[in-house]
Amino acid sequence: MNVRELRIPLGERSYPILIGAGLLAASETLAGLAQARQVAVVTNDTVGALFEARLALSLAGAARRISIRLPDGETHKNWQALDHIFEQLLRERFDRRCLLVALGGGVIGDVTGFAAAVYQRGVDFVQVPTTLLAQVDSSVGGKTAINHPLGKNMIGAFHQPKLVLADVDTLRTLPPRELSAGLAEMIKHGAIADPAYLGRLERDLAALRACDTTALGDAILRSCEIKAAVVAADERETGVRATLNFGHTFGHAIESGLGYGNWLHGEAVGAGMVMAADLSWRAGLVDDSLVERLRGTIAAAGLPVRGPAWPFERYVELMSIDKKARQGAPEFVLLERFGAARVQPVTDAQLRATLAACTG
């Protein structure tokens, strides 16, 4: 497949997203960024064994290259992982001109990006996402973070990468569950911003779940275009960017309440989108046919459509620690229709009814 290129337009901090097959071993852009610099590849044992040797070909011009391995999984997106990166960089005398390369999924990308944001007050980094979810969402836009036991992604920084390199060949190694998790974020992009794209995803779900690289390349590009436009308009999530969290208030509550890693992020967001759509209906914004269509699409993508059966008070407790919460009271991204969303508060009665209908 041809290499697709998209730029995130942020003035002097603009950067390209490259999407294609075989990019790890043959990226002139990455080679140029690494030339004559200290380079640290941050990955985990699973991803590193699969792809680090291939990536090394694009990093051959580095003055020095080291590998930093983190434990695998959402449970390790924490201070300990962050400190391990710092310790290795300091032991190896990495200076302010160094380059960090995040090779892996969303956990690796978020932790590496946060490390880059604060190491010596900020160094360059590159995102090399190897999961579908990371390629369409977490690698784009400069949001970096670690989790806290009380809340997901609550400790972090905005720090834009110099490059996002999305090699669709890496997706061939994903288990079906991980692939479905990435589809959740793509469905979200269609639901909040592009009804035609949502329809295309519904039509192509079988090909996407079968890892058809052409279908995936086209869909990844459109998802990145949607996110790029939102990031360019609202880099630091003071307005429209918050709509990218459709389904996430419920989803983050599910992740933290179950314990990080028990549900994949995309699985929690899938159920969360159904809950948010149901809440949109109860708030009088959409009709129930929209809710049923979205529920069917999410189920067809292989994702859960119901949240855990917790009491109302437990959900509210978990959702009160959320970036959209105001003085501890949760607010929600609701659909006005397919293609338009907004943040607004809801009543206890509406939220209770949604939780009763969409959990258990």
Backbone torsions as a table, in degrees:
resi	resn	phi	psi	omega
1	MET	NA	151.0	178.3
2	ASN	-71.5	153.6	176.5
3	VAL	-77.5	126.9	176.2
4	ARG	-99.9	137.9	-179.7
5	GLU	-125.8	136.4	178.7
6	LEU	-137.0	139.8	179.2
7	ARG	-108.9	140.0	171.0
8	ILE	-89.8	110.7	-172.2
9	PRO	-84.6	94.7	-178.9
10	LEU	-129.1	42.9	178.6
11	GLY	62.7	-128.9	-177.3
12	GLU	-70.0	-12.3	177.8
13	ARG	-102.3	16.0	176.5
14	SER	-63.8	151.9	179.9
15	TYR	-155.0	157.6	-179.4
16	PRO	-91.5	150.1	164.9
17	ILE	-109.9	122.2	178.0
18	LEU	-108.1	128.3	-177.4
19	ILE	-125.4	125.7	179.5
20	GLY	175.5	-177.0	178.9
21	ALA	-101.0	143.5	176.4
22	GLY	73.2	21.3	-175.0
23	LEU	-77.6	-27.7	-174.0
24	LEU	-56.5	-43.9	-172.8
25	ALA	-90.8	-4.8	-170.9
26	ALA	-143.1	43.7	-179.4
27	SER	-100.4	108.5	177.1
28	GLU	-66.6	-32.7	180.0
29	THR	-64.8	-47.0	177.9
30	LEU	-65.5	-41.1	178.8
31	ALA	-58.1	-40.8	179.1
32	GLY	-65.2	-39.2	178.4
33	LEU	-67.1	-33.9	-176.7
34	ALA	-84.4	-15.5	-171.7
35	GLN	-53.8	122.8	173.8
36	ALA	61.8	23.1	179.8
37	ARG	-116.6	159.1	167.8
38	GLN	-73.6	126.6	-176.4
39	VAL	-124.7	129.8	174.4
40	ALA	-116.0	119.3	175.4
41	VAL	-91.0	118.4	178.9
42	VAL	-102.7	124.0	-175.9
43	THR	-154.2	-171.2	171.0
44	ASN	-122.1	174.3	-174.5
45	ASP	-62.5	-39.6	-177.8
46	THR	-64.7	-53.8	-177.0
47	VAL	-70.4	-40.7	-179.4
48	GLY	-59.2	-41.6	179.3
49	ALA	-63.9	-31.9	-177.8
50	LEU	-80.8	-39.5	-164.3
51	PHE	-128.9	-10.7	-172.2
52	GLU	-68.3	-36.7	178.9
53	ALA	-63.9	-37.7	178.4
54	ARG	-66.1	-44.6	-179.5
55	LEU	-63.7	-32.0	-178.2
56	ALA	-58.2	-27.0	179.0
57	LEU	-64.1	-34.6	177.6
58	SER	-80.4	-10.2	-178.7
59	LEU	-109.0	14.7	-173.3
60	ALA	-62.0	-26.0	-177.7
61	GLY	-85.1	1.8	179.7
62	ALA	-64.7	146.2	175.7
63	ALA	-65.6	-33.6	179.0
64	ARG	-158.8	142.0	179.2
65	ARG	-132.4	131.2	174.7
66	ILE	-125.0	161.6	177.6
67	SER	-116.5	131.4	176.8
68	ILE	-117.2	118.5	-177.2
69	ARG	-103.3	129.5	175.6
70	LEU	-108.5	155.8	173.1
71	PRO	-62.4	153.3	-175.9
72	ASP	-88.0	137.7	170.3
73	GLY	116.7	155.9	-178.0
74	GLU	-60.9	-28.5	-179.7
75	THR	-64.7	-17.0	-177.5
76	HIS	-103.7	14.8	176.0
77	LYS	-87.6	74.7	-167.2
78	ASN	-147.8	-176.9	-179.0
79	TRP	-60.1	-36.4	-177.1
80	GLN	-63.5	-42.0	178.0
81	ALA	-65.2	-42.2	179.0
82	LEU	-60.9	-45.9	-178.7
83	ASP	-66.0	-32.8	177.6
84	HIS	-62.9	-39.7	176.8
85	ILE	-63.0	-48.0	-179.7
86	PHE	-59.0	-43.3	-178.1
87	GLU	-61.1	-43.2	180.0
88	GLN	-66.4	-41.5	179.8
89	LEU	-63.6	-41.5	-179.4
90	LEU	-69.8	-41.7	178.8
91	ARG	-61.6	-35.5	-177.8
92	GLU	-89.6	6.5	176.8
93	ARG	59.2	42.5	177.4
94	PHE	-74.4	134.2	-174.9
95	ASP	-100.1	-173.0	-174.7
96	ARG	-72.9	-9.4	177.3
97	ARG	-93.5	3.5	-176.3
98	CYS	-68.8	166.1	179.5
99	LEU	-127.6	125.8	173.3
100	LEU	-97.9	138.6	179.5
101	VAL	-121.8	116.9	-179.6
102	ALA	-90.7	107.6	-179.1
103	LEU	-109.2	100.5	-179.3
104	GLY	159.2	-159.8	-179.2
105	GLY	-88.0	-158.5	-174.2
106	GLY	-63.8	-34.8	179.8
107	VAL	-63.9	-49.7	179.1
108	ILE	-61.1	-44.2	-178.8
109	GLY	-63.1	-43.4	-178.5
110	ASP	-68.0	-44.8	-178.4
111	VAL	-67.9	-43.8	179.8
112	THR	-64.0	-42.6	178.9
113	GLY	-62.3	-40.5	178.0
114	PHE	-66.3	-41.5	176.6
115	ALA	-59.6	-43.4	179.4
116	ALA	-64.4	-34.1	-178.2
117	ALA	-65.9	-29.7	-172.3
118	VAL	-117.0	-15.2	178.8
119	TYR	-65.2	123.3	-177.0
120	GLN	47.5	37.3	178.4
121	ARG	67.0	20.5	172.3
122	GLY	122.5	117.8	175.6
123	VAL	-129.3	168.5	-178.3
124	ASP	-74.1	149.8	171.6
125	PHE	-148.0	161.7	-179.1
126	VAL	-126.3	138.5	175.1
127	GLN	-96.9	123.9	172.5
128	VAL	-121.4	79.5	-174.3
129	PRO	-73.9	136.0	-177.0
130	THR	-116.0	5.0	173.2
131	THR	-117.4	157.5	180.0
132	LEU	-63.6	-42.4	-179.3
133	LEU	-59.2	-43.3	179.8
134	ALA	-68.6	-37.0	-178.1
135	GLN	-67.1	-32.9	-177.0
136	VAL	-97.5	-10.4	-172.5
137	ASP	-140.5	-73.6	-165.2
138	SER	-68.5	-24.3	-178.8
139	SER	-79.6	-12.6	-173.2
140	VAL	-109.0	126.0	171.3
141	GLY	115.2	-9.5	171.6
142	GLY	80.8	12.3	175.2
143	LYS	-85.4	120.1	-179.3
144	THR	-125.6	148.0	-175.5
145	ALA	-172.2	165.4	164.8
146	ILE	-121.9	165.2	178.4
147	ASN	-90.7	157.2	170.4
148	HIS	-121.5	148.6	179.5
149	PRO	-52.4	-25.2	-179.7
150	LEU	-92.0	-11.8	-177.9
151	GLY	-170.9	146.1	-177.1
152	LYS	-85.2	134.0	174.4
153	ASN	59.8	28.8	-176.4
154	MET	-87.4	-8.6	-179.5
155	ILE	-125.3	111.7	-176.3
156	GLY	-175.8	-163.0	-177.7
157	ALA	-155.1	156.1	168.8
158	PHE	-85.7	122.3	-179.3
159	HIS	-153.1	109.4	-174.6
160	GLN	-78.0	140.2	175.1
161	PRO	-73.6	170.1	174.5
162	LYS	-89.4	-18.2	-176.4
163	LEU	-165.2	142.9	166.6
164	VAL	-116.4	122.8	-177.0
165	LEU	-116.1	101.9	-176.2
166	ALA	-104.1	100.2	179.4
167	ASP	-93.5	110.2	-175.4
168	VAL	-67.9	-17.4	176.7
169	ASP	-61.8	-28.8	-179.4
170	THR	-65.6	-23.1	-176.3
171	LEU	-71.7	-17.6	179.9
172	ARG	-65.7	-19.9	-178.4
173	THR	-90.8	-4.0	-174.5
174	LEU	-75.7	138.8	168.8
175	PRO	-65.5	153.5	-180.0
176	PRO	-52.5	-37.3	-179.0
177	ARG	-62.4	-41.0	178.9
178	GLU	-67.8	-37.6	178.7
179	LEU	-64.6	-43.9	177.8
180	SER	-60.9	-37.9	179.3
181	ALA	-59.8	-37.4	176.5
182	GLY	-69.2	-34.7	178.5
183	LEU	-61.1	-28.8	179.6
184	ALA	-58.5	-46.1	-178.9
185	GLU	-68.7	-32.4	177.2
186	MET	-67.3	-43.2	176.5
187	ILE	-60.7	-40.9	177.1
188	LYS	-57.6	-46.8	-179.6
189	HIS	-59.1	-42.6	177.5
190	GLY	-64.9	-41.7	-176.2
191	ALA	-64.1	-39.5	-174.6
192	ILE	-92.1	-17.6	-169.3
193	ALA	-135.7	-22.6	-170.9
194	ASP	-153.7	91.4	-179.8
195	PRO	-58.9	-33.4	179.0
196	ALA	-65.6	-39.3	177.1
197	TYR	-65.2	-40.8	176.6
198	LEU	-58.8	-44.1	178.0
199	GLY	-62.5	-37.4	178.6
200	ARG	-66.7	-40.1	176.8
201	LEU	-61.7	-43.0	179.2
202	GLU	-61.0	-41.2	179.8
203	ARG	-67.6	-36.7	-172.0
204	ASP	-100.9	12.3	-174.6
205	LEU	-56.6	-40.2	-179.1
206	ALA	-62.8	-44.5	179.4
207	ALA	-65.7	-39.7	179.9
208	LEU	-65.5	-43.1	-179.9
209	ARG	-70.6	-21.8	175.5
210	ALA	-86.8	3.3	177.5
211	CYS	64.1	40.5	172.9
212	ASP	-68.8	115.7	-170.7
213	THR	-67.6	-31.9	178.1
214	THR	-67.4	-47.9	178.5
215	ALA	-61.6	-41.6	179.7
216	LEU	-65.9	-42.8	179.6
217	GLY	-59.6	-44.8	178.7
218	ASP	-63.0	-44.4	-177.0
219	ALA	-70.2	-39.7	177.6
220	ILE	-61.4	-43.4	179.4
221	LEU	-58.6	-46.8	-177.7
222	ARG	-66.1	-40.5	176.9
223	SER	-61.1	-43.0	179.1
224	CYS	-66.0	-35.7	176.3
225	GLU	-61.7	-43.9	179.5
226	ILE	-62.6	-47.8	-178.4
227	LYS	-67.4	-37.4	179.5
228	ALA	-60.6	-42.0	-179.8
229	ALA	-64.3	-40.3	179.9
230	VAL	-68.9	-44.0	-179.8
231	VAL	-62.6	-42.0	180.0
232	ALA	-62.7	-34.5	-179.2
233	ALA	-79.7	-26.5	-172.3
234	ASP	-155.0	74.3	-172.0
235	GLU	-60.3	-38.5	-171.0
236	ARG	-105.7	21.9	170.5
237	GLU	57.9	49.6	174.5
238	THR	-99.1	-6.4	-177.7
239	GLY	-151.7	-107.1	-170.7
240	VAL	-63.2	-27.5	-177.5
241	ARG	-62.5	-25.3	179.0
242	ALA	-60.3	-24.2	179.8
243	THR	-67.0	-18.4	175.4
244	LEU	-66.5	-10.9	178.3
245	ASN	-91.3	18.3	175.5
246	PHE	-54.7	124.2	-178.0
247	GLY	85.1	-10.2	-171.9
248	HIS	-84.1	-26.8	177.4
249	THR	-62.2	-47.3	174.0
250	PHE	-67.3	-43.7	-174.9
251	GLY	-62.9	-45.3	178.7
252	HIS	-64.2	-35.8	176.6
253	ALA	-62.2	-42.4	179.0
254	ILE	-63.2	-45.0	-179.2
255	GLU	-61.6	-48.9	-177.2
256	SER	-72.4	-34.7	-179.4
257	GLY	-69.4	-35.8	178.8
258	LEU	-81.6	-19.3	-172.1
259	GLY	100.3	125.4	-174.5
260	TYR	-54.6	130.6	176.7
261	GLY	101.8	-17.4	178.6
262	ASN	-70.3	-41.5	166.0
263	TRP	-111.2	140.5	171.9
264	LEU	-67.4	155.0	-179.3
265	HIS	-54.8	-45.7	-179.1
266	GLY	-65.3	-32.4	176.5
267	GLU	-65.8	-44.9	178.6
268	ALA	-65.1	-38.3	178.3
269	VAL	-68.6	-36.1	177.1
270	GLY	-57.7	-52.8	177.0
271	ALA	-62.7	-38.8	-179.8
272	GLY	-63.0	-35.4	177.9
273	MET	-67.0	-39.2	176.5
274	VAL	-62.2	-42.9	179.5
275	MET	-64.7	-42.4	179.5
276	ALA	-67.0	-36.9	177.1
277	ALA	-66.5	-42.3	177.1
278	ASP	-60.6	-41.3	178.4
279	LEU	-65.6	-35.8	176.1
280	SER	-61.2	-40.9	176.8
281	TRP	-64.3	-45.0	-179.1
282	ARG	-68.2	-24.6	175.3
283	ALA	-83.1	-0.3	175.7
284	GLY	83.2	18.3	-176.7
285	LEU	-92.4	-31.5	-176.3
286	VAL	-136.2	167.8	175.3
287	ASP	-96.4	168.9	-171.8
288	ASP	-70.6	-17.5	178.4
289	SER	-66.4	-33.5	176.4
290	LEU	-64.2	-42.4	-179.8
291	VAL	-61.4	-44.7	-178.0
292	GLU	-67.7	-37.3	178.0
293	ARG	-64.2	-45.9	-179.0
294	LEU	-65.2	-40.7	177.2
295	ARG	-58.1	-44.4	179.9
296	GLY	-64.5	-39.6	179.0
297	THR	-65.0	-43.8	-179.4
298	ILE	-66.1	-40.8	176.9
299	ALA	-63.9	-41.6	-179.7
300	ALA	-65.6	-24.0	176.7
301	ALA	-80.0	-2.3	178.9
302	GLY	85.6	26.5	-176.0
303	LEU	-112.9	154.0	176.2
304	PRO	-69.1	149.8	-179.5
305	VAL	-120.1	5.4	177.6
306	ARG	-132.1	142.3	176.9
307	GLY	-86.9	170.6	177.8
308	PRO	-61.6	152.2	-178.0
309	ALA	-84.7	75.3	176.9
310	TRP	-102.8	156.6	174.1
311	PRO	-62.7	155.4	177.7
312	PHE	-50.7	-45.3	-176.2
313	GLU	-63.2	-33.6	178.6
314	ARG	-67.8	-44.0	177.1
315	TYR	-60.9	-45.4	-178.7
316	VAL	-62.5	-41.0	177.5
317	GLU	-59.0	-46.8	-178.7
318	LEU	-68.5	-37.5	-177.2
319	MET	-78.9	-14.7	-179.5
320	SER	-71.8	-20.4	175.4
321	ILE	-98.9	82.0	-172.9
322	ASP	-148.7	146.0	-176.2
323	LYS	-64.7	-21.5	178.3
324	LYS	-91.7	-7.8	-179.0
325	ALA	-66.0	145.3	176.7
326	ARG	-115.8	113.0	-178.3
327	GLN	50.3	43.0	175.7
328	GLY	85.1	-3.5	179.2
329	ALA	-99.3	121.9	-176.6
330	PRO	-68.8	143.4	168.3
331	GLU	-118.3	161.1	-170.5
332	PHE	-130.2	146.6	169.1
333	VAL	-83.9	117.4	-178.0
334	LEU	-116.2	150.7	177.0
335	LEU	-85.3	135.4	169.1
336	GLU	-90.2	-28.8	176.4
337	ARG	-175.5	172.4	171.6
338	PHE	-65.3	123.6	-179.0
339	GLY	105.3	-4.5	179.7
340	ALA	-147.6	135.0	-178.6
341	ALA	-143.5	161.1	177.4
342	ARG	-153.4	159.9	177.2
343	VAL	-95.4	132.2	176.2
344	GLN	-158.4	156.2	173.5
345	PRO	-76.0	162.0	176.0
346	VAL	-132.1	168.1	179.3
347	THR	-83.8	158.3	175.5
348	ASP	-58.7	-38.6	-178.5
349	ALA	-64.0	-42.2	178.6
350	GLN	-64.5	-44.3	-178.4
351	LEU	-66.7	-41.1	177.8
352	ARG	-60.2	-42.4	-178.6
353	ALA	-65.8	-40.9	177.3
354	THR	-63.7	-45.9	-179.4
355	LEU	-63.3	-37.7	178.3
356	ALA	-65.8	-35.5	-175.4
357	ALA	-84.8	-25.2	-167.4
358	CYS	-118.8	14.7	178.1
359	THR	-128.6	165.6	176.7
360	GLY	96.0	NA	NA
